[in-house]
Amino acid sequence: MAGAIRVEVVAAWPHRCERKQVELPAGANAQDAIAAAGFASLAEIAGIAVFGQRVTPRHPLADGDRVELLRGLKIDPKAARRARAQVQRERRGAR
């Protein structure tokens, strides 16, 4: 394909990761890459990043980019920290 770019689309879940290389026309965006990789129907997508930097679906891609599909958090990080701290306090008090 003349004027084509190659990008990698990555989706990661606990205990598994799925990667697909796709070839797109120059000027393609993140949404095009996700659709070409077959992840368009993935309801778990909470956001999109390129090399760890959050982007919009219309973000233009360059040759060699890695598009990462972000999933939503299952628990608020602050709430998780509070719960761990509470468990530690309880363990110290039981000694």
Secondary structure as GFF3:
##gff-version 3
##sequence-region A 1 95
A	DSSP	beta_strand	4	13	.	.	.	ID=ss1
A	DSSP	beta_strand	16	25	.	.	.	ID=ss2
A	DSSP	alpha_helix	30	37	.	.	.	ID=ss3
A	DSSP	beta_strand	45	50	.	.	.	ID=ss4
A	DSSP	beta_strand	53	55	.	.	.	ID=ss5
A	DSSP	beta_strand	66	71	.	.	.	ID=ss6
A	DSSP	alpha_helix	77	94	.	.	.	ID=ss7
###
